[in-house]
């Protein structure tokens, strides 16, 4: 039976009321399941924006810490041995400790962000710390940010916004009990075995032979191990979230197992990342590490937490597009940071200027060819002269 109402429903504490005729009211009560679903959606959206705020704040603190610590290291070079030469005078410098505390605060906020927002959102937003460091270094360290670096900063913001708009809003595992069930799923066990096997092969076979000549070896190790550390970090975040809700997670063996795994994985990850940074240029290591690390984290989060299950094709495409945009931004920020290029150095769109530049280029090529011909002619004449002198001796 269909009932038509000509008036707008009025919300009540238990449902909605409709006026069918003067003096008559019809009440329709919402079911408990419906109300619980609405409440869960509100909590999920709130958690998402809390996690987003924590992730962005974390990037600001971490990016700022690099600049503050760099300022401290520059300051002590005037009166003490540099850190790169084995000096530890920076431990007595309050500015260095301010940067250290800023870094610690950023990492703590990043840890909390995993408890509220999906890893698919939190991990890629770590690129914002690179953006913050690049902008602040141009103001406080007098480092030049060329036109390509500024383009990279713009793309980094655009990519981050795109990922925020399309990232999954819901969590599939909200308790340690749900996480324990997912840890023994065939998909994650297979992923864990592949990561462990590949890491062991890289550490014991490829690293001793090719680690000092190929940047991908050390970066691949710390990226794959890093994906497991992020999964453990997110699991701990879920545990602490339950603790704040009144659940005694200290009696759960999984909670302590996650702490042990996090410390173990981070130790290995930092060891090989430091090796890569010590051997290879930072501008090479940073973008490659970001791509490898974020990719493995996205794969791990898809398998373990199934964060992409609730996403449609448009959101998946948007997330990947935002991620690729951030990759391009990181590449522009690091690969060309030593080039002294400005907007005025770019090819002009003026027809006369373009023609003049083309003529200058052609004249340069012509002069080079003439010089090359003259050199060849002189060499040929010398050969002829040597041959004639040889014949005269005969």
LUMZA-970503 format. One record per residue (C-alpha): x, y, z. Coordinates in nm, 3 decimals. Example, Ala and Ser with C-alpha at 12.3 -4.5 7.8 and 13.67 -1.06 7.14 Angstrom:
<atoms>
<atom X="1.230" Y="-0.450" Z="0.780"/>
<atom X="1.367" Y="-0.106" Z="0.714"/>
</atoms>
This chain:
<atoms>
<atom X="0.000" Y="0.000" Z="0.000"/>
<atom X="0.128" Y="0.345" Z="-0.093"/>
<atom X="0.051" Y="0.648" Z="0.124"/>
<atom X="0.094" Y="0.995" Z="-0.021"/>
<atom X="0.168" Y="1.294" Z="0.200"/>
<atom X="0.117" Y="1.651" Z="0.089"/>
<atom X="0.319" Y="1.809" Z="0.366"/>
<atom X="0.687" Y="1.808" Z="0.458"/>
<atom X="0.778" Y="1.557" Z="0.732"/>
<atom X="0.879" Y="1.699" Z="1.069"/>
<atom X="1.165" Y="1.522" Z="1.253"/>
<atom X="1.098" Y="1.392" Z="1.604"/>
<atom X="1.313" Y="1.206" Z="1.855"/>
<atom X="1.197" Y="0.869" Z="1.729"/>
<atom X="1.131" Y="0.932" Z="1.361"/>
<atom X="0.918" Y="1.161" Z="1.146"/>
<atom X="0.558" Y="1.285" Z="1.174"/>
<atom X="0.327" Y="1.366" Z="0.884"/>
<atom X="0.001" Y="1.564" Z="0.883"/>
<atom X="-0.251" Y="1.385" Z="0.661"/>
<atom X="-0.562" Y="1.578" Z="0.760"/>
<atom X="-0.627" Y="1.865" Z="0.999"/>
<atom X="-0.600" Y="1.738" Z="1.354"/>
<atom X="-0.445" Y="1.401" Z="1.253"/>
<atom X="-0.080" Y="1.297" Z="1.280"/>
<atom X="0.090" Y="0.987" Z="1.144"/>
<atom X="0.418" Y="0.883" Z="1.303"/>
<atom X="0.678" Y="0.677" Z="1.120"/>
<atom X="0.953" Y="0.545" Z="1.346"/>
<atom X="1.302" Y="0.478" Z="1.216"/>
<atom X="1.444" Y="0.139" Z="1.296"/>
<atom X="1.743" Y="0.096" Z="1.523"/>
<atom X="1.952" Y="-0.036" Z="1.236"/>
<atom X="1.884" Y="0.275" Z="1.031"/>
<atom X="1.974" Y="0.508" Z="1.316"/>
<atom X="2.293" Y="0.313" Z="1.390"/>
<atom X="2.394" Y="0.329" Z="1.026"/>
<atom X="2.349" Y="0.707" Z="1.022"/>
<atom X="2.552" Y="0.743" Z="1.340"/>
<atom X="2.830" Y="0.525" Z="1.200"/>
<atom X="2.845" Y="0.740" Z="0.886"/>
<atom X="2.875" Y="1.054" Z="1.099"/>
<atom X="3.152" Y="0.897" Z="1.311"/>
<atom X="3.334" Y="0.776" Z="0.998"/>
<atom X="3.329" Y="1.123" Z="0.841"/>
<atom X="3.445" Y="1.281" Z="1.167"/>
<atom X="3.733" Y="1.032" Z="1.198"/>
<atom X="3.831" Y="1.097" Z="0.836"/>
<atom X="3.864" Y="1.472" Z="0.885"/>
<atom X="4.044" Y="1.427" Z="1.217"/>
<atom X="4.294" Y="1.197" Z="1.047"/>
<atom X="4.329" Y="1.440" Z="0.756"/>
<atom X="4.401" Y="1.731" Z="0.993"/>
<atom X="4.656" Y="1.522" Z="1.183"/>
<atom X="4.831" Y="1.413" Z="0.859"/>
<atom X="4.858" Y="1.771" Z="0.727"/>
<atom X="4.979" Y="1.899" Z="1.067"/>
<atom X="5.234" Y="1.619" Z="1.077"/>
<atom X="5.375" Y="1.723" Z="0.739"/>
<atom X="5.404" Y="2.085" Z="0.854"/>
<atom X="5.595" Y="1.987" Z="1.171"/>
<atom X="5.824" Y="1.743" Z="0.990"/>
<atom X="5.899" Y="1.981" Z="0.701"/>
<atom X="5.972" Y="2.264" Z="0.946"/>
<atom X="6.201" Y="2.043" Z="1.154"/>
<atom X="6.439" Y="1.995" Z="0.861"/>
<atom X="6.484" Y="2.371" Z="0.828"/>
<atom X="6.528" Y="2.434" Z="1.201"/>
<atom X="6.787" Y="2.158" Z="1.238"/>
<atom X="6.969" Y="2.277" Z="0.926"/>
<atom X="6.987" Y="2.629" Z="1.072"/>
<atom X="7.135" Y="2.485" Z="1.391"/>
<atom X="7.397" Y="2.283" Z="1.199"/>
<atom X="7.497" Y="2.592" Z="0.999"/>
<atom X="7.526" Y="2.793" Z="1.321"/>
<atom X="7.767" Y="2.553" Z="1.495"/>
<atom X="8.009" Y="2.542" Z="1.199"/>
<atom X="8.147" Y="2.879" Z="1.312"/>
<atom X="8.270" Y="2.750" Z="1.647"/>
<atom X="8.273" Y="2.369" Z="1.653"/>
<atom X="8.341" Y="2.055" Z="1.450"/>
<atom X="8.077" Y="1.979" Z="1.189"/>
<atom X="7.845" Y="1.681" Z="1.237"/>
<atom X="7.963" Y="1.528" Z="0.908"/>
<atom X="8.320" Y="1.528" Z="1.050"/>
<atom X="8.214" Y="1.345" Z="1.365"/>
<atom X="8.129" Y="1.643" Z="1.585"/>
<atom X="7.841" Y="1.640" Z="1.834"/>
<atom X="7.829" Y="2.007" Z="1.928"/>
<atom X="7.478" Y="2.027" Z="1.790"/>
<atom X="7.358" Y="1.844" Z="2.102"/>
<atom X="7.436" Y="2.160" Z="2.299"/>
<atom X="7.248" Y="2.386" Z="2.059"/>
<atom X="6.889" Y="2.465" Z="2.165"/>
<atom X="6.788" Y="2.533" Z="1.804"/>
<atom X="6.875" Y="2.176" Z="1.704"/>
<atom X="6.666" Y="2.041" Z="1.991"/>
<atom X="6.376" Y="2.259" Z="1.878"/>
<atom X="6.398" Y="2.095" Z="1.535"/>
<atom X="6.424" Y="1.752" Z="1.696"/>
<atom X="6.112" Y="1.814" Z="1.906"/>
<atom X="5.931" Y="1.941" Z="1.596"/>
<atom X="6.022" Y="1.619" Z="1.416"/>
<atom X="5.904" Y="1.412" Z="1.713"/>
<atom X="5.574" Y="1.599" Z="1.725"/>
<atom X="5.526" Y="1.545" Z="1.352"/>
<atom X="5.590" Y="1.172" Z="1.376"/>
<atom X="5.353" Y="1.143" Z="1.674"/>
<atom X="5.077" Y="1.324" Z="1.483"/>
<atom X="5.142" Y="1.099" Z="1.185"/>
<atom X="5.105" Y="0.796" Z="1.411"/>
<atom X="4.772" Y="0.927" Z="1.539"/>
<atom X="4.655" Y="1.001" Z="1.185"/>
<atom X="4.672" Y="0.630" Z="1.099"/>
<atom X="4.425" Y="0.560" Z="1.380"/>
<atom X="4.159" Y="0.784" Z="1.225"/>
<atom X="4.216" Y="0.790" Z="0.848"/>
<atom X="4.301" Y="0.524" Z="0.587"/>
<atom X="4.667" Y="0.463" Z="0.505"/>
<atom X="4.575" Y="0.534" Z="0.142"/>
<atom X="4.529" Y="0.898" Z="0.247"/>
<atom X="4.788" Y="0.945" Z="0.523"/>
<atom X="5.095" Y="0.799" Z="0.352"/>
<atom X="5.084" Y="0.998" Z="0.024"/>
<atom X="5.021" Y="1.321" Z="0.216"/>
<atom X="5.370" Y="1.278" Z="0.361"/>
<atom X="5.484" Y="1.451" Z="0.041"/>
<atom X="5.355" Y="1.777" Z="0.187"/>
<atom X="5.655" Y="1.778" Z="0.423"/>
<atom X="5.880" Y="1.803" Z="0.116"/>
<atom X="5.669" Y="2.096" Z="-0.005"/>
<atom X="5.694" Y="2.271" Z="0.334"/>
<atom X="6.071" Y="2.216" Z="0.350"/>
<atom X="6.121" Y="2.346" Z="-0.005"/>
<atom X="5.922" Y="2.665" Z="0.059"/>
<atom X="6.077" Y="2.740" Z="0.399"/>
<atom X="6.433" Y="2.672" Z="0.274"/>
<atom X="6.392" Y="2.942" Z="0.009"/>
<atom X="6.306" Y="3.196" Z="0.280"/>
<atom X="6.522" Y="3.095" Z="0.578"/>
<atom X="6.819" Y="2.918" Z="0.417"/>
<atom X="6.846" Y="3.139" Z="0.108"/>
<atom X="6.817" Y="2.833" Z="-0.116"/>
<atom X="6.689" Y="2.903" Z="-0.466"/>
<atom X="6.354" Y="2.759" Z="-0.567"/>
<atom X="6.356" Y="2.771" Z="-0.947"/>
<atom X="6.056" Y="2.776" Z="-1.178"/>
<atom X="6.050" Y="2.395" Z="-1.196"/>
<atom X="6.053" Y="2.372" Z="-0.816"/>
<atom X="5.764" Y="2.617" Z="-0.791"/>
<atom X="5.575" Y="2.411" Z="-1.050"/>
<atom X="5.645" Y="2.102" Z="-0.840"/>
<atom X="5.506" Y="2.275" Z="-0.530"/>
<atom X="5.189" Y="2.364" Z="-0.717"/>
<atom X="5.147" Y="2.009" Z="-0.849"/>
<atom X="5.206" Y="1.869" Z="-0.500"/>
<atom X="4.916" Y="2.074" Z="-0.365"/>
<atom X="4.691" Y="1.978" Z="-0.658"/>
<atom X="4.773" Y="1.609" Z="-0.624"/>
<atom X="4.710" Y="1.615" Z="-0.249"/>
<atom X="4.371" Y="1.784" Z="-0.294"/>
<atom X="4.271" Y="1.527" Z="-0.557"/>
<atom X="4.367" Y="1.241" Z="-0.325"/>
<atom X="4.175" Y="1.396" Z="-0.034"/>
<atom X="3.861" Y="1.424" Z="-0.247"/>
<atom X="3.877" Y="1.063" Z="-0.369"/>
<atom X="4.035" Y="0.875" Z="-0.077"/>
<atom X="3.823" Y="0.612" Z="0.103"/>
<atom X="3.624" Y="0.757" Z="0.391"/>
<atom X="3.548" Y="0.433" Z="0.574"/>
<atom X="3.761" Y="0.192" Z="0.773"/>
<atom X="3.707" Y="-0.181" Z="0.730"/>
<atom X="3.887" Y="-0.277" Z="1.054"/>
<atom X="3.800" Y="-0.077" Z="1.365"/>
<atom X="3.906" Y="-0.317" Z="1.641"/>
<atom X="4.205" Y="-0.541" Z="1.713"/>
<atom X="3.973" Y="-0.840" Z="1.691"/>
<atom X="3.880" Y="-0.750" Z="1.332"/>
<atom X="4.247" Y="-0.686" Z="1.253"/>
<atom X="4.348" Y="-1.028" Z="1.390"/>
<atom X="4.100" Y="-1.193" Z="1.154"/>
<atom X="4.244" Y="-1.002" Z="0.859"/>
<atom X="4.606" Y="-1.086" Z="0.947"/>
<atom X="4.540" Y="-1.456" Z="0.887"/>
<atom X="4.361" Y="-1.402" Z="0.556"/>
<atom X="4.522" Y="-1.585" Z="0.258"/>
<atom X="4.578" Y="-1.258" Z="0.071"/>
<atom X="4.784" Y="-1.091" Z="0.343"/>
<atom X="4.975" Y="-1.409" Z="0.429"/>
<atom X="5.076" Y="-1.436" Z="0.062"/>
<atom X="5.174" Y="-1.068" Z="0.053"/>
<atom X="5.377" Y="-1.103" Z="0.375"/>
<atom X="5.561" Y="-1.410" Z="0.244"/>
<atom X="5.647" Y="-1.235" Z="-0.085"/>
<atom X="5.773" Y="-0.922" Z="0.094"/>
<atom X="5.980" Y="-1.126" Z="0.341"/>
<atom X="6.132" Y="-1.348" Z="0.071"/>
<atom X="6.216" Y="-1.057" Z="-0.158"/>
<atom X="6.370" Y="-0.860" Z="0.131"/>
<atom X="6.588" Y="-1.153" Z="0.241"/>
<atom X="6.713" Y="-1.205" Z="-0.115"/>
<atom X="6.792" Y="-0.834" Z="-0.154"/>
<atom X="6.964" Y="-0.809" Z="0.187"/>
<atom X="7.184" Y="-1.117" Z="0.167"/>
<atom X="7.251" Y="-1.148" Z="-0.208"/>
<atom X="7.201" Y="-0.823" Z="-0.400"/>
<atom X="7.295" Y="-0.567" Z="-0.133"/>
<atom X="7.656" Y="-0.689" Z="-0.083"/>
<atom X="7.712" Y="-0.708" Z="-0.460"/>
<atom X="7.516" Y="-0.417" Z="-0.609"/>
<atom X="7.413" Y="-0.199" Z="-0.315"/>
<atom X="7.695" Y="0.053" Z="-0.369"/>
<atom X="7.628" Y="0.090" Z="-0.742"/>
<atom X="7.248" Y="0.061" Z="-0.778"/>
<atom X="7.023" Y="0.291" Z="-0.577"/>
<atom X="6.721" Y="0.064" Z="-0.626"/>
<atom X="6.861" Y="-0.212" Z="-0.401"/>
<atom X="6.861" Y="-0.024" Z="-0.069"/>
<atom X="6.551" Y="0.176" Z="-0.159"/>
<atom X="6.357" Y="-0.140" Z="-0.243"/>
<atom X="6.453" Y="-0.298" Z="0.090"/>
<atom X="6.345" Y="-0.005" Z="0.308"/>
<atom X="6.030" Y="0.047" Z="0.100"/>
<atom X="5.907" Y="-0.311" Z="0.131"/>
<atom X="5.992" Y="-0.334" Z="0.501"/>
<atom X="5.843" Y="0.012" Z="0.544"/>
<atom X="5.507" Y="-0.106" Z="0.413"/>
<atom X="5.494" Y="-0.360" Z="0.695"/>
<atom X="5.591" Y="-0.096" Z="0.952"/>
<atom X="5.300" Y="0.124" Z="0.835"/>
<atom X="5.058" Y="-0.167" Z="0.869"/>
<atom X="5.185" Y="-0.230" Z="1.223"/>
<atom X="5.163" Y="0.144" Z="1.300"/>
<atom X="4.803" Y="0.158" Z="1.182"/>
<atom X="4.720" Y="-0.151" Z="1.388"/>
<atom X="4.866" Y="0.014" Z="1.697"/>
<atom X="4.662" Y="0.324" Z="1.619"/>
<atom X="4.348" Y="0.111" Z="1.620"/>
<atom X="4.457" Y="-0.037" Z="1.954"/>
<atom X="4.512" Y="0.302" Z="2.116"/>
<atom X="4.181" Y="0.421" Z="1.977"/>
<atom X="4.011" Y="0.127" Z="2.152"/>
<atom X="4.206" Y="0.209" Z="2.469"/>
<atom X="4.064" Y="0.562" Z="2.473"/>
<atom X="3.717" Y="0.409" Z="2.434"/>
<atom X="3.765" Y="0.208" Z="2.752"/>
<atom X="3.887" Y="-0.128" Z="2.614"/>
<atom X="4.185" Y="-0.281" Z="2.796"/>
<atom X="4.404" Y="-0.366" Z="2.495"/>
<atom X="4.708" Y="-0.435" Z="2.716"/>
<atom X="4.574" Y="-0.787" Z="2.774"/>
<atom X="4.565" Y="-0.854" Z="2.399"/>
<atom X="4.882" Y="-1.032" Z="2.273"/>
<atom X="4.831" Y="-0.877" Z="1.930"/>
<atom X="4.887" Y="-0.529" Z="2.075"/>
<atom X="5.233" Y="-0.618" Z="2.207"/>
<atom X="5.314" Y="-0.811" Z="1.890"/>
<atom X="5.241" Y="-0.499" Z="1.686"/>
<atom X="5.475" Y="-0.292" Z="1.906"/>
<atom X="5.757" Y="-0.544" Z="1.860"/>
<atom X="5.701" Y="-0.563" Z="1.484"/>
<atom X="5.692" Y="-0.184" Z="1.452"/>
<atom X="6.027" Y="-0.140" Z="1.632"/>
<atom X="6.186" Y="-0.425" Z="1.437"/>
<atom X="6.065" Y="-0.307" Z="1.096"/>
<atom X="6.153" Y="0.059" Z="1.155"/>
<atom X="6.506" Y="-0.039" Z="1.264"/>
<atom X="6.566" Y="-0.227" Z="0.938"/>
<atom X="6.396" Y="0.042" Z="0.731"/>
<atom X="6.605" Y="0.328" Z="0.876"/>
<atom X="6.928" Y="0.127" Z="0.850"/>
<atom X="6.900" Y="0.078" Z="0.474"/>
<atom X="6.755" Y="0.423" Z="0.411"/>
<atom X="7.060" Y="0.577" Z="0.583"/>
<atom X="7.285" Y="0.361" Z="0.368"/>
<atom X="7.114" Y="0.482" Z="0.053"/>
<atom X="7.139" Y="0.847" Z="0.161"/>
<atom X="7.507" Y="0.805" Z="0.255"/>
<atom X="7.605" Y="0.661" Z="-0.086"/>
<atom X="7.373" Y="0.833" Z="-0.332"/>
<atom X="7.255" Y="1.189" Z="-0.387"/>
<atom X="6.952" Y="1.294" Z="-0.185"/>
<atom X="6.784" Y="1.433" Z="-0.499"/>
<atom X="6.795" Y="1.080" Z="-0.642"/>
<atom X="6.702" Y="0.881" Z="-0.331"/>
<atom X="6.407" Y="1.094" Z="-0.214"/>
<atom X="6.175" Y="1.072" Z="-0.520"/>
<atom X="6.253" Y="0.705" Z="-0.584"/>
<atom X="6.197" Y="0.617" Z="-0.219"/>
<atom X="5.868" Y="0.809" Z="-0.211"/>
<atom X="5.736" Y="0.624" Z="-0.516"/>
<atom X="5.845" Y="0.278" Z="-0.398"/>
<atom X="5.741" Y="0.326" Z="-0.036"/>
<atom X="5.400" Y="0.478" Z="-0.108"/>
<atom X="5.323" Y="0.217" Z="-0.375"/>
<atom X="5.398" Y="-0.076" Z="-0.143"/>
<atom X="5.196" Y="0.088" Z="0.137"/>
<atom X="4.897" Y="0.132" Z="-0.094"/>
<atom X="4.919" Y="-0.233" Z="-0.201"/>
<atom X="4.948" Y="-0.351" Z="0.160"/>
<atom X="4.652" Y="-0.139" Z="0.275"/>
<atom X="4.439" Y="-0.269" Z="-0.011"/>
<atom X="4.516" Y="-0.629" Z="0.089"/>
<atom X="4.505" Y="-0.603" Z="0.470"/>
<atom X="4.255" Y="-0.329" Z="0.545"/>
<atom X="4.057" Y="-0.348" Z="0.218"/>
<atom X="4.036" Y="0.029" Z="0.213"/>
<atom X="3.944" Y="0.037" Z="-0.155"/>
<atom X="3.643" Y="-0.193" Z="-0.129"/>
<atom X="3.402" Y="0.096" Z="-0.073"/>
<atom X="3.549" Y="0.304" Z="-0.358"/>
<atom X="3.392" Y="0.321" Z="-0.701"/>
<atom X="3.587" Y="0.339" Z="-1.028"/>
<atom X="3.589" Y="0.720" Z="-1.026"/>
<atom X="3.739" Y="0.740" Z="-0.678"/>
<atom X="4.004" Y="0.477" Z="-0.757"/>
<atom X="4.099" Y="0.664" Z="-1.075"/>
<atom X="4.106" Y="0.996" Z="-0.888"/>
<atom X="4.326" Y="0.853" Z="-0.612"/>
<atom X="4.575" Y="0.709" Z="-0.861"/>
<atom X="4.574" Y="1.032" Z="-1.062"/>
<atom X="4.645" Y="1.235" Z="-0.747"/>
<atom X="4.925" Y="0.996" Z="-0.651"/>
<atom X="5.086" Y="1.022" Z="-0.998"/>
<atom X="5.060" Y="1.402" Z="-0.980"/>
<atom X="5.244" Y="1.402" Z="-0.647"/>
<atom X="5.513" Y="1.176" Z="-0.796"/>
<atom X="5.566" Y="1.426" Z="-1.079"/>
<atom X="5.581" Y="1.709" Z="-0.824"/>
<atom X="5.844" Y="1.532" Z="-0.611"/>
<atom X="6.049" Y="1.461" Z="-0.924"/>
<atom X="6.043" Y="1.828" Z="-1.030"/>
<atom X="6.134" Y="1.944" Z="-0.680"/>
<atom X="6.441" Y="1.720" Z="-0.651"/>
<atom X="6.568" Y="1.635" Z="-0.998"/>
<atom X="6.615" Y="1.996" Z="-1.112"/>
<atom X="6.672" Y="2.178" Z="-0.783"/>
<atom X="7.035" Y="2.265" Z="-0.870"/>
<atom X="6.945" Y="2.427" Z="-1.203"/>
<atom X="6.943" Y="2.806" Z="-1.208"/>
<atom X="6.642" Y="2.854" Z="-1.430"/>
<atom X="6.378" Y="3.127" Z="-1.413"/>
<atom X="6.069" Y="3.220" Z="-1.610"/>
<atom X="6.275" Y="3.458" Z="-1.826"/>
<atom X="6.501" Y="3.169" Z="-1.932"/>
<atom X="6.214" Y="2.984" Z="-2.096"/>
<atom X="6.173" Y="3.012" Z="-2.477"/>
<atom X="5.987" Y="3.331" Z="-2.566"/>
<atom X="5.656" Y="3.321" Z="-2.746"/>
<atom X="5.747" Y="3.643" Z="-2.934"/>
<atom X="5.791" Y="3.570" Z="-3.303"/>
<atom X="6.083" Y="3.809" Z="-3.348"/>
<atom X="6.262" Y="3.679" Z="-3.041"/>
<atom X="6.210" Y="3.320" Z="-3.151"/>
<atom X="6.347" Y="3.402" Z="-3.497"/>
<atom X="6.650" Y="3.576" Z="-3.348"/>
<atom X="6.715" Y="3.283" Z="-3.117"/>
<atom X="6.687" Y="3.042" Z="-3.410"/>
<atom X="6.930" Y="3.250" Z="-3.620"/>
<atom X="7.176" Y="3.267" Z="-3.331"/>
<atom X="7.154" Y="2.892" Z="-3.288"/>
<atom X="7.208" Y="2.835" Z="-3.661"/>
<atom X="7.508" Y="3.073" Z="-3.664"/>
<atom X="7.655" Y="2.888" Z="-3.368"/>
<atom X="7.613" Y="2.555" Z="-3.547"/>
<atom X="7.763" Y="2.705" Z="-3.866"/>
<atom X="8.065" Y="2.842" Z="-3.680"/>
<atom X="8.117" Y="2.506" Z="-3.515"/>
<atom X="8.099" Y="2.328" Z="-3.851"/>
<atom X="8.341" Y="2.579" Z="-4.008"/>
<atom X="8.580" Y="2.529" Z="-3.720"/>
<atom X="8.553" Y="2.153" Z="-3.760"/>
<atom X="8.617" Y="2.178" Z="-4.140"/>
<atom X="8.917" Y="2.406" Z="-4.083"/>
<atom X="9.063" Y="2.159" Z="-3.838"/>
<atom X="9.015" Y="1.872" Z="-4.083"/>
<atom X="9.172" Y="2.077" Z="-4.365"/>
<atom X="9.478" Y="2.161" Z="-4.156"/>
<atom X="9.519" Y="1.797" Z="-4.059"/>
<atom X="9.495" Y="1.691" Z="-4.427"/>
<atom X="9.757" Y="1.951" Z="-4.534"/>
<atom X="9.989" Y="1.832" Z="-4.258"/>
<atom X="9.955" Y="1.474" Z="-4.380"/>
<atom X="10.036" Y="1.582" Z="-4.739"/>
<atom X="10.341" Y="1.777" Z="-4.620"/>
<atom X="10.469" Y="1.484" Z="-4.418"/>
<atom X="10.423" Y="1.258" Z="-4.721"/>
<atom X="10.615" Y="1.496" Z="-4.949"/>
<atom X="10.904" Y="1.524" Z="-4.704"/>
<atom X="10.920" Y="1.150" Z="-4.683"/>
<atom X="10.941" Y="1.121" Z="-5.064"/>
<atom X="11.216" Y="1.387" Z="-5.079"/>
<atom X="11.431" Y="1.188" Z="-4.837"/>
<atom X="11.398" Y="0.887" Z="-5.061"/>
</atoms>
